[in-house]
Amino acid sequence: MPSADVLDKVRDIPIYRASVERGHFPILEKPEIARGFPDNWMTPRLARALETGEAEFVLSTGTNHARMQIIRPPYFLLRSYYRLWQEHPELGASWHAGARRVSLTTVLATEHVARVNARRPGATPGERWLDDRTLYLNRRLDPADWAREDVERMLGEIREVAGAHPDGAYLLDCSGYHLAHLVRKVSAWGLWDGFPRPAGIVHAYEYTPLNVRAYLRSHFDCPVVDLFGSTELGYLFYSDAEGRYRPYLTDMSVELIPVAPGSGIHSLIVTSVRNPYMPLVRYRSGDCVRTRDGSTDPERIVSFCGREKELLPTPQGPVAQADLDSLITGVSDRVFLHHLRLTGDDTCLLAYTTFDDVPLAPDETARLAADVTALTGRSCQVEHRARLPIGRSGKYAWLSAPDPS
């Protein structure tokens, strides 16, 4: 049973009434949230909030999984995000000193900001300032397509943001992949003199591979922090500059449930009353984690290792995105992007790019093929590519099934 204060907040919500009466709350799955929506969540308080604009309907940010309609206060996720920046031990000082943020992530995020701004009276078409604190930079789907003029524009905008602070300080919010692409292009074109160094970097939009994290740390002398959260929950964990995760569970609690006996991979189950209009009790977020010792202790989480729906079944048990990533990092720190395509019942193809565009050595390629074969139970072919395509969401998928044709 949830705690007494959680029960007080959910007992009048239709979706929970039977659980309150039984004295048992089963795990809340996404289809159950959608069944009968929004009546299954409707209370007199919520109805009033929707009328007054204190609550609104939004969609979760689906990328490689289905989107879900939810109800939340306006700017719920942004306020959770900003509060974490303010309280983070390595970022908070810069935030409180007035450092503004630039955000380098998917073009879909930039377009969303522009659409929201367009609805405001007297709006400037294409305005990319989210508020007085954050400017969105990216205007292309695939960062591999950034031309020199795109990079010089973004660097110029970063200089303007930094120049507005008396110490030249700014904070960089990013997809790790996007920032790595920018670093590669800045290096190739000799533009580092025009790239002010940030006071802190956060990557928070998707799983960031270990090699990408190390690549960013090697180019920036500032904290590089990972945040973990979701549209419907807000932010739950953050890393420190050394990569250790810390819980950020105000108005929340979490459980870990093994996805399969002995796999060491756990489903993340969250109870949260942070969103007052749609509190979630024992909600399966769809995310998977690993702990330091394989236990179900949330304090020992060491990796947010991917999505549960994207686990790869193998004869040895499920394999997560982070498992393949760790394997690749163990072979070479030069691998940038990678994608595993299942090509048949017992075969697969691992395509990869490198930071320096040079293929792996033959012995590294052979080792990588053997290690992936051992991990997946599939005969693996390894191929170097000049580039890997990005998804329509502006994010990279790590795994794909055989083409039905």
PyMOL commands that set and color helices and strands:
alter all, ss='L'
color gray80, all
select helices_A, chain A and resi 4-10+14-22+30-34+39-41+44-52+76-87+92-96+107-118+143-145+148-163+176-188+192-194+210-219+298-300+308-310+321-331+362-376
alter helices_A, ss='H'
color red, helices_A
select strands_A, chain A and resi 56-59+69-72+100-104+134-136+170-174+200-203+224-230+234-239+245-247+252-258+265-272+280-291+301-307+335-342+347-354+379-384+399-400
alter strands_A, ss='S'
color yellow, strands_A
deselect
rebuild
show_as cartoon
